[in-house]
Amino acid sequence: LYKGVSVGQYSYIDAPEIPDNDDIAVVRSDDGKQWRYVPDHRGKTVFNIDNQASCTVDYLGEIKTGFTLLAPVAKFDKWDGKKWVTDNQAMKADQINTANQTKHQLIDEAESKITLLDRKVRLGMATNSEKTALRAWEMYSVKLNDIDTATAPEIDWPIKPA
């Protein structure tokens, strides 16, 4: 058909139809006889359905098993096979854990202040404002101890004494 004409390596005499969709790549079949149209998600972010880890697609074809183009909305989202669903129990447990940590940090701070102020009062070295501060820190500490962290994140934290 084309006598005396050669075609360069990886060149073909038939042109593919160019798809209107940017998510389709045109490639030659393995046997070199025809054009194939394959999904092209290169450069897009995909998410691991087991741990939400993200990565960028750098291959042609369907998204690999175990990944999705759908982004999780929350740290506690779990893949249900079709979409991300928030695991409310895990989220609540994390909120309670965070509240417990905050409570313990605030109590430790209060007890540190109370210890020093109490020592000053016992040794007769405290000013009237330090005596007042001791009472305020003790009341603050009691209020902190009374907090039920199971109500997290709806906790009304007491105001720290000045």
C-alpha positions in Angstrom: 0.0 0.0 0.0 2.8 2.5 1.0 5.7 1.3 -1.1 9.1 3.0 -0.5 7.8 4.8 2.6 8.8 4.1 6.2 7.2 5.0 9.4 9.3 6.0 12.4 9.4 3.9 15.5 6.3 4.2 17.6 4.5 6.0 14.7 1.4 4.8 13.1 -0.4 5.5 9.8 -3.8 5.6 11.4 -4.9 8.4 13.7 -7.0 7.8 16.8 -10.2 9.7 17.5 -9.4 12.1 20.2 -12.0 11.9 23.1 -13.7 15.0 24.4 -13.0 13.8 27.9 -9.7 14.7 29.7 -10.1 11.6 31.8 -9.4 9.3 28.9 -6.0 8.6 27.4 -5.4 7.2 23.9 -2.8 4.4 23.8 -1.8 1.8 21.2 -2.8 -1.8 22.0 -0.1 -4.2 23.0 -0.1 -5.8 19.6 0.1 -2.4 17.9 -2.9 -3.0 15.7 -5.4 -0.6 17.2 -6.0 2.4 19.5 -7.3 1.8 23.0 -9.0 4.3 25.3 -8.1 4.0 28.9 -9.0 6.0 32.1 -6.5 8.7 32.8 -6.4 9.9 36.4 -2.8 10.9 36.4 -2.1 13.9 38.7 -5.3 13.3 40.7 -5.3 12.6 44.5 -6.6 9.2 45.6 -7.2 8.0 49.1 -6.5 4.7 50.7 -9.8 3.3 51.9 -8.1 1.6 54.9 -6.2 4.5 56.4 -7.2 7.7 54.5 -3.6 8.1 53.3 -3.4 10.1 50.1 -1.2 9.8 47.1 -1.1 11.1 43.5 -2.0 8.8 40.6 1.0 8.3 38.3 -0.4 5.5 36.1 -2.9 5.0 33.3 -6.0 2.8 33.9 -8.6 2.4 36.6 -7.9 3.5 40.1 -6.2 0.7 41.9 -8.2 -1.5 44.3 -8.2 -0.1 47.8 -8.2 3.5 46.7 -10.9 6.1 45.8 -11.0 9.5 44.3 -13.5 10.5 47.0 -11.8 12.5 49.8 -12.7 11.7 53.4 -14.4 14.6 55.2 -13.3 13.9 58.8 -10.5 12.2 60.5 -12.9 9.5 61.7 -14.4 8.6 58.3 -14.5 4.9 57.4 -15.1 3.5 53.9 -18.4 1.7 53.6 -17.7 0.2 50.2 -19.2 3.2 48.3 -18.5 6.3 50.4 -16.9 7.7 53.5 -19.0 7.5 56.6 -18.0 9.1 59.9 -17.4 6.7 62.7 -19.2 8.6 65.5 -18.1 6.2 68.2 -14.4 6.7 67.4 -14.9 10.4 67.1 -16.6 10.5 70.5 -13.9 8.4 72.1 -11.3 10.8 70.7 -13.2 13.8 72.1 -13.4 12.2 75.5 -9.7 11.3 75.4 -8.8 14.9 74.4 -11.0 16.3 77.2 -9.3 13.9 79.8 -5.9 15.1 78.7 -7.0 18.8 78.9 -8.6 18.2 82.3 -5.4 16.5 83.7 -3.2 19.3 82.4 -5.4 22.0 83.9 -5.6 20.1 87.2 -1.8 19.7 87.3 -1.4 23.4 86.7 -3.9 24.3 89.4 -2.3 21.9 91.9 1.1 23.4 91.2 -0.3 26.9 92.0 -2.1 25.7 95.0 1.0 24.0 96.5 3.1 27.1 96.3 0.3 29.4 97.6 -0.6 27.0 100.4 3.0 26.9 101.5 3.2 30.7 101.6 0.0 30.8 103.7 1.3 28.1 106.2 4.6 29.9 106.6 2.9 33.3 107.1 4.6 34.7 104.0 1.4 35.2 101.9 -0.1 38.5 101.0 -3.8 39.1 101.2 -4.0 38.8 97.4 -2.1 35.5 97.6 -4.6 34.2 100.2 -7.4 35.2 97.9 -5.7 33.6 95.0 -5.2 30.3 96.9 -9.0 30.1 97.5 -9.7 30.9 93.8 -7.3 28.2 92.6 -8.7 25.6 95.1 -12.2 26.4 93.9 -11.0 26.1 90.3 -9.4 22.8 91.0 -12.6 21.4 92.5 -14.6 22.6 89.5 -12.1 20.9 87.2 -12.4 17.6 89.2 -16.2 17.7 88.9 -16.1 17.9 85.1 -17.6 14.8 83.4 -15.5 14.4 80.3 -18.0 11.9 78.8 -20.0 15.0 77.8 -17.1 16.1 75.4 -17.0 18.1 73.3 -19.8 20.0 75.1 -17.8 20.9 78.2 -18.1 24.3 79.9 -14.6 24.6 81.2 -14.2 26.8 84.3 -12.3 30.1 83.9 -8.8 30.0 85.2 -8.1 32.3 88.1 -6.0 35.4 87.3 
